[in-house]
Amino acid sequence: MTLMTEYVVRDWARIGAIVREHRRQAGLTQAALAQGAGVSRGWLVRLEAGHSTADTPTVFKVLRALDLELVARPTRRTEAEAAAELALAELLGDA
């Protein structure tokens, strides 16, 4: 059974980190993922490094190649929810 992990993404650096993590978990090299997604290895290197020059359609190609999707939802509104999310992020090392 695979656990589904959700990530809070607020900047390009986080997207890059998620792509890098999932690429490594899949046992793919940057070259293999780039080829599978139809992008250059150099482009993928810049994405994983968090460069904001990535264009959205190409980012979606890479996410699809890793079987990932982007989900938008309202941010947490209550102080208790925000505190719980921060505590979980710190516990998981995402803070």
C-alpha positions in Angstrom: 0.0 0.0 0.0 1.4 3.4 -1.0 0.8 6.3 1.3 -0.3 9.5 -0.5 1.7 12.5 0.6 0.5 16.0 0.2 2.9 18.9 -0.1 2.3 22.6 0.5 3.8 24.5 -2.5 4.3 28.2 -2.2 7.3 28.7 -4.4 9.4 27.2 -7.2 12.0 25.9 -4.8 9.4 23.6 -3.2 8.2 22.4 -6.6 11.9 21.6 -7.5 12.4 19.7 -4.2 9.3 17.6 -4.8 10.3 16.7 -8.3 13.8 15.8 -7.2 12.4 13.7 -4.3 10.0 11.8 -6.5 12.5 11.3 -9.3 14.9 9.7 -6.8 12.2 7.6 -5.2 11.4 6.3 -8.7 15.0 5.4 -9.3 15.3 7.8 -12.2 18.3 9.8 -13.3 17.7 13.4 -14.4 18.5 12.3 -17.9 15.9 9.5 -17.8 13.2 11.7 -16.4 14.0 14.5 -18.8 13.7 12.1 -21.7 10.4 10.7 -20.4 9.0 14.1 -19.9 10.2 15.5 -23.2 12.4 18.2 -21.7 16.2 18.8 -21.7 18.3 17.6 -18.7 19.5 21.2 -18.3 15.8 22.4 -18.0 15.1 19.7 -15.4 18.3 20.7 -13.4 17.1 24.3 -13.3 13.6 23.1 -12.1 15.0 20.9 -9.4 17.2 23.9 -8.3 14.0 26.0 -7.8 14.6 28.4 -10.7 11.4 30.4 -11.4 12.1 30.5 -15.2 10.2 27.2 -15.7 7.1 27.6 -17.8 3.9 26.1 -16.5 3.1 23.7 -19.4 6.5 22.1 -19.2 6.3 21.8 -15.4 3.0 19.8 -15.9 4.8 17.5 -18.4 7.4 16.7 -15.7 4.7 16.2 -13.0 2.7 13.9 -15.3 5.9 11.9 -16.0 6.2 11.3 -12.2 2.5 10.6 -11.8 2.0 13.7 -9.7 -0.8 16.3 -9.9 -1.0 19.8 -8.7 -4.0 20.6 -6.3 -5.0 24.1 -5.2 -7.0 24.6 -2.1 -7.7 27.5 0.3 -5.0 28.1 2.9 -5.6 27.3 6.5 -7.8 30.0 8.1 -7.8 29.2 11.9 -4.8 29.7 14.2 -5.3 26.1 15.4 -5.1 24.7 11.9 -2.0 26.8 11.1 -0.3 25.7 14.3 -1.1 22.0 13.6 0.2 22.3 10.0 3.4 23.9 11.2 3.9 21.3 13.9 3.5 18.5 11.3 5.8 20.2 8.9 8.5 20.5 11.6 8.0 16.9 12.6 8.4 15.8 8.9 11.3 18.2 8.3 9.4 20.3 5.8 9.5 23.6 7.8 
